[in-house]
């Protein structure tokens, strides 16, 4: 068996360099930039007013002494010509500053009588003006490569005059579950059957990093049936194949043999983690193959810890493990064994409002209701002597994985 860290290292060495594709801004949300975003122009492109009011020369303002209202400057229709001595210009937020003006006085501090406008106090030079290039200058790097595109970042890209962006291509995935005992949700359940649930957690967990996910459904524990389904996925040209079940060494666990027969080179198939020891990883050409355990919690945790970081790297993210966090432990954890333990936990607020994580006592790898209750996986290191309440532990917040 190998450690979690060694497994991740082996997987990461197999990750291909992300390939670019151009997508319109409307489809770029949560995609990852493959090259830095450079501004195509200067923003704002001119000195502009930061509020509704009057453009003036600061040196000409004497409280109570009126200036002549020479005209108006508004967004999309600037005041033309030069503002002369003794004049002011009505101006609106975002409008270009008139030539000759060096300050803006907000309308609440002005009194207008016809074309005569007086002011309550003297402004400072530059008051309420957004200078040309205040936001960014042409050619400036606005976003580095590897940035996932949030709504605010897409807003910035649009401001920088981009209609489309170069982002990392997302892989095609195929997923299947195997087991004679499995039936689809909504089926009549026989006396020796259970409802297949793994794919219904794995697909939404991994979908943000996939261009397409092909659900191959449930395959019986039959070598010929497994070979047919897996070949169909390989022939389709999927980038990642994920199976659940049949990864152990029982008499009916055929997955490893079938994968080898189909030309998959297995890198490892046992890992020092709990839950999830029987996990296979290998490659067939450009396709990465993950053989997850059949137990629902083991399948979900191994996908979270190993498959999701791999997909993040494939899709251009610079941090494969985001959003790992450190929070205080709300109750002690007992000593652990040689395997890294991913303990189910519930996030709470303590008496002063700070976040903490409470371990959930249930550790069985087939106990789905405790996983549904969990907000986080607490990472308990290998050979841990136990962790006292109040100590900072690293967690994987499950509700932030999308």
KASULQUI-V261907 format. One record per helix or strand of 3 or more residues. SS is the DSSP state (@ for helix, = for strand). FROM is the first residue (numbers start at 1). TO is the last residue. If there is no record, write none. Layout:
# KASULQUI-V261907
{{SS;FROM;TO} {SS;FROM;TO}}
This chain:
# KASULQUI-V261907
{{@;4;13} {=;20;24} {@;25;27} {=;53;56} {@;58;60} {=;67;74} {=;87;91} {=;103;106} {@;107;109} {=;110;113} {=;116;119} {=;141;143} {@;151;159} {=;164;168} {=;171;178} {@;198;207} {=;210;219} {@;223;236} {=;240;244} {@;255;261} {=;265;268} {=;280;284} {=;287;292} {@;296;314} {=;324;329} {=;340;349} {=;355;359} {@;368;373} {=;376;380} {=;392;397} {@;398;400}}
